[in-house]
Amino acid sequence: MKQLMLGNEAIARGAYEAGVRVSSAYPGTPSTEINENIANIKEIYSEWAPNEKVAVEVALGSAVSGARAMACMKHVGLNVAADPFYTATYTGVNAGLVVVVADDPGMHSSQNEQDTRLIARASHAPCLDPSNSQECKDFMKLAFEISEQYDTPVIVRLTTRVAHARTLVELGEREERELLEYKKDIKKYVSMPANMIGRHLVVEDREKRLAEDASAMPVNRIEWGDRKVGVITSGAAYNYVKEAMPEVSVLKLGLAYPMPRRLIEEFAAGVETLYVIEDMEPFYEDTIKSWGIACSGKDKTGLQGELFMHKLEEKFKGAEPAGPANTQGIPNRPPVLCPGCPHRGLYYVLGKLKLTVCSDIGCYTLGALPPLSGVDTCVCMGASIGMAHGMEKARGTEQAKHTVAVLGDSTFCHSGMTGLLNMAYNRSVGTVIIADNSITGMTGHQNNPANGLDIHGEPTTQLDIVKLCEAMGVASCRIVDPFDLKETEKVLREEVERDGLSVVISRRPCALIIKQTNKPFVSDPDKCRNCGMCLKVGCPAIIKTEKGVKIDPTQCVGCGMCAQLCHFGALHTAE
């Protein structure tokens, strides 16, 4: 039977068919749907971990104990998980261990265009690179076979287009696998220097064997065409090559690392001109050139952004540049906070107080955009607290009284707790604001340890953020409702002036996870002075007209924030 599937759905299906027992992940676009789909498979234990490091450690423990296991994350999540992952390639596994990593060429929802193939090489981990949903499923099964045959964790690397495109998938049956026997082996699994010196030799030998075997693997294949031009490619780029250059010879690499040198040399010898077409870094191209094989590619495509069929036609076949889509009369629409978003009130107050705001990754990062314009820095998960602390240590207490860190409840669980402990331990003066909207919002409303629900929506232990902050030695921890603008402003003014460390929890559920019962607001044109105060919160439900503002009833959720800013009583609930 065939079924139309997202690449991420097919990864989950591949895990099911491969007999996976344990899956741990932290949500991150474009990888989130993998574990969400696995959560619907009763044969696989699945969980949201607090962060990617924990997810890999859980999967590694499961694999060492004898169960096939996996961890899922986006590319920057692998940075968080690098500590256990790099050493896991030394210790090896028992049952298969696969880490699925989704890269994001074009930065659709990410802060960089990191190429996971480089990490595969640096960590000595095999890396598979599927091109469509069928390969996502098949490569997952192959990844577990490679993992067990070569005693190593394996990376399955997706990109956004592969993860989020639908293609047909031939479904198979689940291969039920008995737990493998666990045998204590401290020379293998205890990463003391004396043990790992010997294991490094094992890693080198394994990598050489896998590189030699790669040339005979069916996932690396030559598709002969016109031999005047040959193209080496993989992943999503393979699809664009086949569309834009159907006549050329193609070497498709399913195993991105280690590369099949003998097969590449054979292919290069059989074509007159050799191109390498790949997303992001010149990973293949640089390696092939280092072997003394003439090739090019990045000189035409560049390093930045995604590859597309029209781009390849332009760069390699001289076609006219593809013009922009017909957008006549359609204004640009930057991303905005949703109507009724609790972060809006918080950022309005922060902007009013003219504070320096070190932010984190999440919905609240959108507070950087006008008219709120309330963010100064945003680097990665948890960096807000560390950067605010660094500013205080570099510039003194007066800077701290003009600086706050802002991060969400899920981000606080992910990597904010250690930063806050660092501030307490090192006698920092400053204010940390935890924007607690009771969900992991940016990636599609996943549960986290702070809201007391697991991946299946079942009740579980809920982190008490206030008690945790008090246990860390935070001098003051207060809770505010960001819809109460006056109280939020009052509390923030008091806390930033405090000579010590304080935490403010801005607590109200995400507007998209609670049933809206409030009546929408309307504008009274006789009272409206068109002063623009209500526009300062940047709510998309408020529309500016020549005669004053109007409120779109299809978007308004009745939060009442705009009415708090109107000095003329022009905004009120509909009758």
LOVO-19674 format. One record per residue (C-alpha): residue in one letter; residue number from 1; x, y, z. Coordinates in pm, 1 decimal. Layout:
N
residuo,num,xx,yy,zz
a,NUM,X,Y,Z $
...
! end
This chain:
575
residuo,num,xx,yy,zz
m,1,0.0,0.0,0.0 $
k,2,120.0,351.0,-82.6 $
q,3,48.0,665.3,115.0 $
l,4,124.6,1032.7,58.5 $
m,5,351.4,1142.2,342.3 $
l,6,557.2,1435.2,463.4 $
g,7,924.6,1352.1,487.4 $
n,8,891.6,1383.7,864.6 $
e,9,596.7,1142.0,866.2 $
a,10,799.6,897.8,659.1 $
i,11,1087.6,919.3,908.3 $
a,12,842.0,817.0,1180.4 $
r,13,712.6,534.3,961.6 $
g,14,1068.2,418.0,896.4 $
a,15,1132.3,411.2,1270.0 $
y,16,819.9,200.9,1318.0 $
e,17,916.1,-47.8,1045.7 $
a,18,1275.0,-66.8,1176.5 $
g,19,1153.3,-186.0,1516.5 $
v,20,1247.5,126.0,1712.9 $
r,21,1147.1,110.1,2080.1 $
v,22,1247.0,454.0,2214.2 $
s,23,1233.7,804.5,2064.4 $
s,24,1331.2,1123.6,2247.0 $
a,25,1327.6,1472.4,2095.7 $
y,26,1305.3,1844.3,2150.4 $
p,27,1074.3,2027.9,1906.1 $
g,28,1239.5,2247.3,1647.7 $
t,29,1127.3,2341.1,1296.6 $
p,30,1169.2,2170.2,1053.3 $
s,31,1198.6,1847.5,1259.0 $
t,32,903.7,1878.1,1499.1 $
e,33,651.0,1656.3,1320.9 $
i,34,876.2,1350.2,1347.6 $
n,35,822.5,1286.1,1716.8 $
e,36,465.8,1414.3,1699.5 $
n,37,391.9,1132.7,1455.2 $
i,38,588.6,879.2,1657.4 $
a,39,375.5,971.3,1958.8 $
n,40,82.1,809.2,1776.3 $
i,41,266.8,476.7,1743.6 $
k,42,191.2,260.8,2046.1 $
e,43,487.4,29.8,1981.9 $
i,44,737.8,313.7,2037.1 $
y,45,794.3,493.1,2366.7 $
s,46,819.6,864.9,2282.2 $
e,47,887.4,1175.9,2487.1 $
w,48,967.5,1543.9,2472.0 $
a,49,1301.9,1593.5,2645.2 $
p,50,1392.3,1927.0,2808.5 $
n,51,1663.5,1972.8,2543.4 $
e,52,1847.5,1791.2,2265.8 $
k,53,2142.0,1688.6,2483.3 $
v,54,1908.7,1496.5,2711.1 $
a,55,1731.0,1347.0,2408.0 $
v,56,2055.3,1200.5,2271.0 $
e,57,2155.9,1071.1,2613.8 $
v,58,1818.6,897.5,2652.5 $
a,59,1848.0,741.1,2308.2 $
l,60,2208.2,635.8,2373.7 $
g,61,2115.0,470.5,2702.8 $
s,62,1835.3,282.6,2529.7 $
a,63,2062.8,166.0,2249.0 $
v,64,2341.9,55.1,2480.8 $
s,65,2087.3,-142.2,2682.9 $
g,66,1979.8,-329.9,2368.2 $
a,67,1685.1,-140.4,2214.4 $
r,68,1685.6,40.7,1881.3 $
a,69,1646.2,409.5,1963.2 $
m,70,1647.8,753.2,1805.1 $
a,71,1664.2,1122.4,1885.5 $
c,72,1522.7,1403.3,1668.4 $
m,73,1613.0,1771.7,1646.0 $
k,74,1683.8,2062.5,1413.6 $
h,75,2037.2,2149.8,1310.5 $
v,76,2115.1,2394.5,1591.7 $
g,77,1981.9,2134.5,1835.0 $
l,78,2272.2,1911.1,1738.6 $
n,79,2501.8,2178.8,1880.0 $
v,80,2331.7,2132.6,2216.1 $
a,81,2359.7,1754.7,2181.1 $
a,82,2720.3,1759.6,2057.6 $
d,83,2874.4,1670.5,2394.4 $
p,84,2721.4,1323.5,2425.3 $
f,85,2707.1,1267.1,2049.3 $
y,86,3077.8,1318.1,1976.8 $
t,87,3170.1,1071.5,2250.4 $
a,88,2897.3,823.5,2150.3 $
t,89,3078.4,774.7,1820.5 $
y,90,3376.1,654.4,2028.7 $
t,91,3182.7,426.8,2263.5 $
g,92,2968.4,286.5,1988.0 $
v,93,2630.9,128.4,2048.3 $
n,94,2472.4,-208.1,2108.8 $
a,95,2137.6,-187.2,1932.2 $
g,96,2107.6,74.7,1659.5 $
l,97,2111.0,447.7,1740.1 $
v,98,1996.6,708.0,1484.8 $
v,99,1995.6,1083.8,1532.4 $
v,100,1766.2,1262.9,1287.1 $
v,101,1872.9,1622.1,1220.3 $
a,102,1681.5,1868.1,1001.4 $
d,103,1885.5,2145.8,839.9 $
d,104,1721.0,2469.6,727.7 $
p,105,1870.1,2612.5,404.4 $
g,106,1734.0,2961.3,356.6 $
m,107,1677.7,3006.1,731.7 $
h,108,1298.7,2980.4,713.0 $
s,109,1282.4,2941.8,1091.3 $
s,110,1641.7,2938.3,1211.4 $
q,111,1924.6,3170.5,1306.0 $
n,112,2184.8,3015.6,1075.3 $
e,113,2233.9,2780.9,778.7 $
q,114,2446.0,2524.8,959.4 $
d,115,2539.3,2217.4,752.8 $
t,116,2513.3,1894.9,953.9 $
r,117,2739.9,1709.0,710.4 $
l,118,3031.0,1903.6,858.1 $
i,119,2942.2,1780.1,1206.0 $
a,120,2912.2,1424.6,1074.4 $
r,121,3269.0,1444.0,949.6 $
a,122,3398.8,1612.3,1264.4 $
s,123,3231.8,1354.3,1489.4 $
h,124,3317.6,1056.8,1263.4 $
a,125,2950.1,963.3,1226.2 $
p,126,2797.9,821.5,906.8 $
c,127,2539.3,1055.1,754.8 $
l,128,2254.3,962.2,518.1 $
d,129,2089.7,1229.8,300.5 $
p,130,1742.4,1134.7,164.3 $
s,131,1580.1,1316.4,-128.7 $
n,132,1210.4,1233.1,-81.0 $
s,133,967.3,1071.9,159.9 $
q,134,1021.2,718.3,29.0 $
e,135,1392.6,755.4,92.2 $
c,136,1321.9,903.8,435.7 $
k,137,1148.3,581.0,531.7 $
d,138,1398.5,352.1,359.8 $
f,139,1705.5,539.8,484.8 $
m,140,1583.0,515.5,843.6 $
k,141,1580.7,137.2,815.0 $
l,142,1921.2,142.5,647.5 $
a,143,2057.0,375.7,916.7 $
f,144,1977.9,123.2,1188.7 $
e,145,2142.0,-153.0,986.8 $
i,146,2457.3,57.1,942.5 $
s,147,2451.9,153.7,1309.1 $
e,148,2451.7,-207.7,1422.3 $
q,149,2685.2,-340.1,1153.2 $
y,150,2950.3,-74.9,1215.5 $
d,151,2880.7,-14.0,1586.3 $
t,152,2818.5,358.8,1556.3 $
p,153,2550.0,624.9,1590.1 $
v,154,2420.6,731.8,1248.2 $
i,155,2286.9,1071.8,1138.5 $
v,156,1991.0,1095.5,902.1 $
r,157,2006.0,1450.1,770.5 $
l,158,1697.8,1618.4,631.5 $
t,159,1651.3,1965.1,488.6 $
t,160,1336.7,2176.9,510.7 $
r,161,1203.7,2084.1,165.7 $
v,162,1251.0,1711.9,222.1 $
a,163,1104.7,1727.6,573.8 $
h,164,797.3,1925.6,467.3 $
a,165,726.5,1797.0,114.7 $
r,166,481.4,1512.9,49.6 $
t,167,563.6,1223.4,-182.8 $
l,168,431.3,869.5,-211.2 $
v,169,565.9,606.6,26.3 $
e,170,534.9,229.6,-5.5 $
l,171,443.4,103.4,339.4 $
g,172,595.1,-208.4,492.2 $
e,173,547.8,-417.4,803.2 $
r,174,714.1,-358.7,1138.4 $
e,175,1017.3,-571.8,1206.9 $
e,176,975.5,-673.4,1569.2 $
r,177,1315.7,-702.3,1729.7 $
e,178,1402.1,-865.0,2058.3 $
l,179,1609.1,-667.9,2305.8 $
l,180,1977.7,-739.7,2252.0 $
e,181,2173.1,-866.9,2548.9 $
y,182,2345.1,-596.5,2750.3 $
k,183,2699.0,-685.8,2856.5 $
k,184,2904.5,-473.9,3090.9 $
d,185,3211.1,-350.7,2902.2 $
i,186,3388.3,-61.9,3074.3 $
k,187,3659.7,-39.5,2808.2 $
k,188,3389.7,35.1,2553.1 $
y,189,3130.6,235.2,2742.9 $
v,190,3328.2,421.3,3010.2 $
s,191,3486.8,721.4,2840.1 $
m,192,3799.9,757.4,3048.9 $
p,193,4105.3,872.6,2853.7 $
a,194,4280.6,536.3,2872.1 $
n,195,3975.4,362.0,2728.6 $
m,196,3897.4,617.4,2460.3 $
i,197,4253.8,621.8,2327.1 $
g,198,4192.5,264.6,2221.6 $
r,199,3839.7,339.4,2100.4 $
h,200,3971.4,617.1,1875.0 $
l,201,4161.0,351.5,1680.7 $
v,202,3835.9,157.9,1647.4 $
v,203,3665.9,470.8,1510.2 $
e,204,3939.9,520.2,1251.2 $
d,205,3919.5,158.9,1135.2 $
r,206,3538.9,170.4,1120.3 $
e,207,3541.5,490.3,916.6 $
k,208,3787.9,342.0,665.4 $
r,209,3580.4,25.5,626.2 $
l,210,3260.9,222.2,579.0 $
a,211,3424.1,451.7,320.7 $
e,212,3540.9,146.9,123.1 $
d,213,3202.0,-22.1,145.9 $
a,214,3018.3,296.8,45.7 $
s,215,3103.4,262.5,-323.0 $
a,216,2900.3,-57.5,-342.1 $
m,217,2598.9,72.0,-147.6 $
p,218,2284.7,102.2,-363.4 $
v,219,2201.2,439.2,-203.2 $
n,220,2502.3,577.8,-391.5 $
r,221,2418.5,533.4,-758.5 $
i,222,2520.1,655.1,-1103.6 $
e,223,2247.6,755.0,-1348.9 $
w,224,2423.2,780.3,-1683.2 $
g,225,2297.9,1034.7,-1935.6 $
d,226,2482.4,1277.0,-2160.0 $
r,227,2845.4,1232.4,-2057.9 $
k,228,2943.7,1582.6,-2158.3 $
v,229,2822.2,1696.9,-1817.5 $
g,230,2818.9,1504.8,-1491.2 $
v,231,2664.5,1623.2,-1166.5 $
i,232,2731.9,1494.5,-816.4 $
t,233,2446.6,1578.6,-582.7 $
s,234,2225.6,1453.9,-298.3 $
g,235,1921.6,1535.0,-87.3 $
a,236,1676.4,1797.7,-206.2 $
a,237,1929.1,1926.1,-462.5 $
y,238,1900.5,1594.8,-651.3 $
n,239,1535.4,1672.2,-730.0 $
y,240,1623.8,2015.0,-867.4 $
v,241,1904.1,1871.7,-1082.6 $
k,242,1668.6,1613.3,-1234.8 $
e,243,1415.5,1888.5,-1316.7 $
a,244,1656.5,2151.2,-1447.4 $
m,245,1913.4,1925.0,-1615.5 $
p,246,1734.5,1598.1,-1706.6 $
e,247,1980.0,1511.3,-1979.8 $
v,248,2303.5,1509.2,-1774.7 $
s,249,2472.2,1217.5,-1600.1 $
v,250,2414.8,1217.0,-1224.8 $
l,251,2588.8,1056.7,-929.5 $
k,252,2340.4,1061.1,-644.1 $
l,253,2496.3,1028.3,-299.4 $
g,254,2261.6,875.3,-45.9 $
l,255,2545.1,837.3,204.3 $
a,256,2672.5,1189.9,251.7 $
y,257,2957.6,1082.0,477.4 $
p,258,3189.6,902.6,442.4 $
m,259,3195.4,963.5,68.8 $
p,260,3238.9,675.5,-181.1 $
r,261,3574.4,772.9,-331.3 $
r,262,3606.0,485.8,-581.3 $
l,263,3258.0,549.7,-718.7 $
i,264,3323.1,923.4,-744.0 $
e,265,3651.0,865.8,-925.9 $
e,266,3476.8,629.9,-1168.8 $
f,267,3203.0,883.6,-1235.1 $
a,268,3445.6,1174.6,-1275.2 $
a,269,3650.6,975.4,-1527.5 $
g,270,3336.6,909.5,-1731.9 $
v,271,3226.4,1272.1,-1788.8 $
e,272,3385.7,1568.9,-1962.0 $
t,273,3276.8,1842.1,-1718.6 $
l,274,3202.7,1772.3,-1354.4 $
y,275,2973.6,1987.2,-1140.4 $
v,276,2889.7,1943.5,-774.3 $
i,277,2547.4,2079.4,-682.6 $
e,278,2469.2,2079.9,-310.6 $
d,279,2280.5,2289.3,-56.7 $
m,280,2480.5,2515.0,174.0 $
e,281,2852.7,2440.8,224.0 $
p,282,3085.7,2300.1,-48.1 $
f,283,3116.4,1978.5,153.1 $
y,284,3136.6,1738.0,-141.7 $
e,285,3313.0,1984.2,-369.4 $
d,286,3601.6,2059.7,-134.5 $
t,287,3657.3,1691.3,-59.8 $
i,288,3654.3,1594.1,-427.9 $
k,289,3897.7,1873.9,-513.5 $
s,290,4126.4,1752.3,-234.3 $
w,291,4149.8,1419.1,-420.7 $
g,292,4284.3,1601.6,-726.8 $
i,293,3958.8,1582.0,-925.4 $
a,294,3861.8,1895.8,-1116.5 $
c,295,3508.7,2012.8,-1042.4 $
s,296,3308.0,2325.2,-968.7 $
g,297,2967.2,2429.3,-846.7 $
k,298,2968.2,2676.2,-561.4 $
d,299,3123.8,2938.4,-788.5 $
k,300,2787.1,2937.3,-965.1 $
t,301,2534.0,2865.9,-689.7 $
g,302,2697.7,3043.9,-396.3 $
l,303,2675.3,2945.1,-30.2 $
q,304,2362.3,3131.3,72.7 $
g,305,2000.3,3024.9,55.5 $
e,306,1820.2,2731.5,-99.5 $
l,307,1874.1,2582.4,-440.8 $
f,308,1576.7,2566.5,-676.7 $
m,309,1514.3,2435.1,-1024.1 $
h,310,1496.1,2784.3,-1177.7 $
k,311,1819.9,2884.6,-1006.8 $
l,312,2001.5,2584.3,-1158.1 $
e,313,1856.9,2658.8,-1502.4 $
e,314,1984.1,3014.3,-1473.3 $
k,315,2330.0,2934.6,-1335.8 $
f,316,2414.1,2624.6,-1541.5 $
k,317,2206.9,2659.4,-1861.6 $
g,318,2192.4,3035.7,-1912.7 $
a,319,1816.6,3066.1,-1867.2 $
e,320,1657.0,3398.4,-1786.6 $
p,321,1647.3,3471.4,-1413.2 $
a,322,1318.2,3373.2,-1258.2 $
g,323,1129.3,3691.2,-1170.2 $
p,324,936.5,3743.9,-848.9 $
a,325,588.5,3604.6,-816.5 $
n,326,306.8,3838.5,-913.3 $
t,327,267.2,4041.2,-595.2 $
q,328,109.3,4351.8,-748.9 $
g,329,-109.9,4520.1,-493.0 $
i,330,-15.0,4279.5,-214.8 $
p,331,172.3,4450.2,71.2 $
n,332,456.7,4282.2,252.8 $
r,333,341.6,4109.3,571.3 $
p,334,613.8,4057.7,829.9 $
p,335,550.5,3795.5,1099.2 $
v,336,359.8,3932.8,1396.8 $
l,337,248.4,3818.3,1738.5 $
c,338,-101.5,3669.2,1724.5 $
p,339,-405.5,3869.2,1839.6 $
g,340,-436.0,3820.6,2214.6 $
c,341,-73.3,3707.5,2252.1 $
p,342,35.6,3762.8,2613.7 $
h,343,385.2,3860.5,2500.1 $
r,344,245.0,4176.9,2341.3 $
g,345,166.5,4342.5,2674.2 $
l,346,505.4,4249.5,2814.9 $
y,347,694.4,4399.4,2523.0 $
y,348,483.1,4711.8,2519.1 $
v,349,588.9,4776.4,2879.1 $
l,350,954.0,4690.6,2810.3 $
g,351,953.0,4936.6,2520.1 $
k,352,788.2,5203.5,2730.6 $
l,353,1055.9,5164.2,2999.4 $
k,354,1327.5,5178.9,2729.6 $
l,355,1510.3,4877.5,2872.0 $
t,356,1786.3,4684.3,2698.8 $
v,357,1631.7,4343.6,2628.4 $
c,358,1839.1,4030.0,2578.9 $
s,359,1590.3,3788.5,2424.8 $
d,360,1584.8,3420.3,2334.4 $
i,361,1447.7,3201.9,2055.7 $
g,362,1067.6,3177.9,2057.8 $
c,363,744.8,3358.5,1968.2 $
y,364,853.0,3645.1,2191.2 $
t,365,1145.8,3714.4,1955.6 $
l,366,884.5,3880.2,1731.3 $
g,367,883.8,4159.3,1990.3 $
a,368,1190.3,4285.8,1805.1 $
l,369,975.8,4415.7,1517.6 $
p,370,800.5,4755.0,1503.4 $
p,371,597.7,4893.1,1661.8 $
l,372,704.0,4704.1,1976.2 $
s,373,1077.9,4717.4,1887.7 $
g,374,1154.0,4561.1,2224.1 $
v,375,1450.6,4329.8,2159.9 $
d,376,1821.0,4415.8,2150.0 $
t,377,1984.6,4071.5,2119.2 $
c,378,1883.0,3716.7,2026.7 $
v,379,2142.4,3443.8,1970.8 $
c,380,2029.8,3100.2,2084.4 $
m,381,1833.3,2906.5,2344.0 $
g,382,1929.0,3028.1,2690.1 $
a,383,2166.6,3302.4,2573.6 $
s,384,1943.0,3581.8,2703.2 $
i,385,2036.6,3518.7,3066.5 $
g,386,2406.5,3472.9,3002.1 $
m,387,2426.4,3786.2,2788.3 $
a,388,2240.4,4000.5,3042.2 $
h,389,2475.9,3871.2,3311.2 $
g,390,2775.5,3948.2,3089.2 $
m,391,2654.9,4303.3,3031.2 $
e,392,2625.3,4358.1,3406.6 $
k,393,2975.0,4222.2,3472.7 $
a,394,3123.6,4428.9,3191.6 $
r,395,2942.9,4758.5,3251.7 $
g,396,2840.8,4748.0,3616.4 $
t,397,2526.8,4762.5,3823.4 $
e,398,2382.8,5070.2,3653.2 $
q,399,2374.4,4877.9,3324.6 $
a,400,2194.4,4592.3,3501.9 $
k,401,1920.6,4830.8,3610.7 $
h,402,1850.5,4905.3,3244.8 $
t,403,1880.0,4546.1,3118.5 $
v,404,1652.5,4243.4,3137.2 $
a,405,1667.1,3889.4,2996.9 $
v,406,1351.5,3746.9,2839.3 $
l,407,1289.9,3380.0,2764.1 $
g,408,994.0,3144.2,2749.2 $
d,409,891.0,2867.3,2985.1 $
s,410,1004.7,2593.2,2747.1 $
t,411,1332.5,2773.1,2679.2 $
f,412,1388.6,2816.1,3052.9 $
c,413,1357.1,2437.9,3092.0 $
h,414,1576.9,2383.0,2785.7 $
s,415,1879.2,2588.6,2879.4 $
g,416,1781.2,2880.4,3100.3 $
m,417,1811.3,2714.7,3439.6 $
t,418,2191.1,2691.5,3432.1 $
g,419,2219.4,3054.7,3323.6 $
l,420,2003.3,3166.9,3613.6 $
l,421,2206.4,2953.8,3853.9 $
n,422,2518.2,3120.0,3716.9 $
m,423,2373.6,3463.3,3791.9 $
a,424,2285.0,3360.5,4147.9 $
y,425,2616.9,3189.2,4210.2 $
n,426,2819.6,3484.1,4080.1 $
r,427,2622.6,3747.0,4272.3 $
s,428,2472.8,3905.0,3962.0 $
v,429,2243.5,4205.0,3975.4 $
g,430,1968.4,4187.5,3717.6 $
t,431,1617.7,4085.3,3621.1 $
v,432,1516.0,3774.2,3430.7 $
i,433,1167.3,3765.1,3279.0 $
i,434,1018.4,3422.6,3207.4 $
a,435,738.4,3463.2,2952.2 $
d,436,529.8,3166.9,3065.1 $
n,437,255.4,3097.4,2809.2 $
s,438,209.7,2735.0,2923.9 $
i,439,327.5,2581.5,2596.0 $
t,440,614.2,2558.3,2346.6 $
g,441,457.7,2808.6,2111.2 $
m,442,686.7,2874.8,1815.6 $
t,443,711.2,2512.3,1703.3 $
g,444,340.5,2436.5,1716.2 $
h,445,223.4,2396.8,2076.8 $
q,446,419.6,2109.3,2223.6 $
n,447,404.3,2040.0,2595.5 $
n,448,705.8,2092.0,2819.4 $
p,449,804.5,2027.9,3184.5 $
a,450,662.3,2362.9,3297.4 $
n,451,301.4,2293.6,3195.3 $
g,452,260.4,1952.4,3355.8 $
l,453,158.9,1756.5,3043.4 $
d,454,361.1,1496.4,2852.9 $
i,455,385.7,1435.9,2476.0 $
h,456,48.7,1257.1,2482.5 $
g,457,-122.5,1537.1,2676.2 $
e,458,-134.3,1326.7,2990.5 $
p,459,-72.4,1485.6,3334.2 $
t,460,280.3,1450.9,3472.9 $
t,461,516.5,1626.4,3713.3 $
q,462,498.8,2002.0,3663.8 $
l,463,800.0,2220.7,3729.4 $
d,464,728.9,2486.1,3991.3 $
i,465,932.6,2773.0,3850.1 $
v,466,890.9,2991.5,4159.0 $
k,467,1019.3,2724.1,4397.1 $
l,468,1308.4,2645.0,4163.1 $
c,469,1411.6,3011.0,4149.0 $
e,470,1392.0,3037.7,4526.4 $
a,471,1601.7,2722.1,4564.3 $
m,472,1866.9,2877.9,4340.2 $
g,473,1888.2,3179.0,4569.4 $
v,474,1693.5,3433.6,4364.6 $
a,475,1613.8,3723.5,4597.3 $
s,476,1274.8,3808.5,4447.7 $
c,477,1038.7,3609.1,4226.1 $
r,478,706.4,3768.0,4126.2 $
i,479,423.4,3672.9,3891.9 $
v,480,242.2,3924.3,3671.5 $
d,481,-41.0,3907.1,3419.0 $
p,482,91.3,4076.3,3102.9 $
f,483,-263.6,4180.4,3009.7 $
d,484,-258.5,4407.6,3315.6 $
l,485,-32.5,4674.2,3172.9 $
k,486,-26.1,4899.0,3479.5 $
e,487,64.5,4618.8,3720.1 $
t,488,324.6,4476.9,3480.1 $
e,489,486.2,4819.5,3450.6 $
k,490,480.0,4870.1,3827.2 $
v,491,645.7,4534.7,3900.6 $
l,492,912.2,4573.7,3632.8 $
r,493,1002.5,4923.4,3753.2 $
e,494,1047.1,4789.8,4105.6 $
e,495,1246.1,4481.1,4006.9 $
v,496,1497.5,4646.0,3773.6 $
e,497,1582.7,4888.1,4056.2 $
r,498,1645.7,4603.9,4298.6 $
d,499,2005.3,4558.5,4418.8 $
g,500,2015.5,4187.6,4355.4 $
l,501,1884.6,3911.1,4133.3 $
s,502,1513.9,3895.8,4056.7 $
v,503,1279.5,3694.3,3838.3 $
v,504,949.6,3814.5,3697.1 $
i,505,718.4,3546.7,3556.2 $
s,506,489.9,3696.8,3292.8 $
r,507,218.8,3432.1,3307.1 $
r,508,-79.7,3391.5,3078.1 $
p,509,-160.8,3101.1,2842.1 $
c,510,-100.7,3133.3,2468.2 $
a,511,-408.9,3273.7,2297.0 $
l,512,-418.9,2975.5,2062.5 $
i,513,-446.3,2706.3,2329.8 $
i,514,-736.5,2845.9,2535.1 $
k,515,-1098.7,2880.3,2431.8 $
q,516,-1176.2,3245.9,2372.9 $
t,517,-1494.5,3349.3,2553.2 $
n,518,-1446.5,3726.8,2553.9 $
k,519,-1649.6,3943.1,2320.4 $
p,520,-1447.6,4125.9,2053.8 $
f,521,-1386.3,4497.3,2093.9 $
v,522,-1521.2,4771.4,1868.8 $
s,523,-1419.9,5130.9,1809.7 $
d,524,-1652.0,5426.7,1866.0 $
p,525,-1575.1,5669.2,1581.0 $
d,526,-1727.5,5959.2,1773.2 $
k,527,-1477.6,5918.1,2055.5 $
c,528,-1169.2,5809.2,1859.2 $
r,529,-913.6,6089.5,1820.8 $
n,530,-690.6,5888.0,1587.9 $
c,531,-402.2,5942.6,1833.0 $
g,532,-245.3,5604.3,1753.7 $
m,533,-192.4,5491.7,2112.2 $
c,534,-374.7,5162.1,2055.2 $
l,535,-150.5,5093.9,1755.6 $
k,536,156.9,5086.7,1978.5 $
v,537,88.1,4724.5,2079.7 $
g,538,99.0,4613.8,1715.1 $
c,539,-215.9,4402.1,1724.0 $
p,540,-311.0,4282.7,1371.9 $
a,541,-680.0,4312.8,1462.1 $
i,542,-649.5,4694.9,1483.0 $
i,543,-674.2,4874.0,1147.9 $
k,544,-578.5,5238.2,1098.0 $
t,545,-809.7,5445.7,878.4 $
e,546,-831.8,5814.2,796.0 $
k,547,-1125.9,5855.2,1034.4 $
g,548,-976.8,5654.8,1319.2 $
v,549,-914.4,5292.4,1397.1 $
k,550,-1134.2,4993.8,1323.0 $
i,551,-1115.4,4652.9,1485.7 $
d,552,-1145.2,4337.9,1276.2 $
p,553,-1395.1,4120.3,1467.3 $
t,554,-1267.8,3807.9,1294.8 $
q,555,-926.4,3855.2,1457.9 $
c,556,-1002.2,4027.6,1788.5 $
v,557,-1004.9,3789.2,2084.9 $
g,558,-1124.8,4047.7,2336.4 $
c,559,-806.2,4070.6,2542.5 $
g,560,-874.7,4438.1,2612.3 $
m,561,-514.3,4552.7,2587.1 $
c,562,-596.1,4822.7,2334.8 $
a,563,-867.8,4966.1,2559.6 $
q,564,-614.2,5009.8,2840.1 $
l,565,-415.9,5242.7,2613.1 $
c,566,-707.2,5451.1,2488.2 $
h,567,-748.3,5770.1,2693.2 $
f,568,-1079.7,5864.4,2530.1 $
g,569,-1288.6,5552.6,2590.2 $
a,570,-1321.1,5485.2,2219.8 $
l,571,-1261.2,5110.8,2251.5 $
h,572,-1506.5,4883.6,2426.1 $
t,573,-1658.1,4537.2,2398.6 $
a,574,-1924.3,4478.8,2137.2 $
e,575,-2283.6,4485.4,2261.5 $
! end
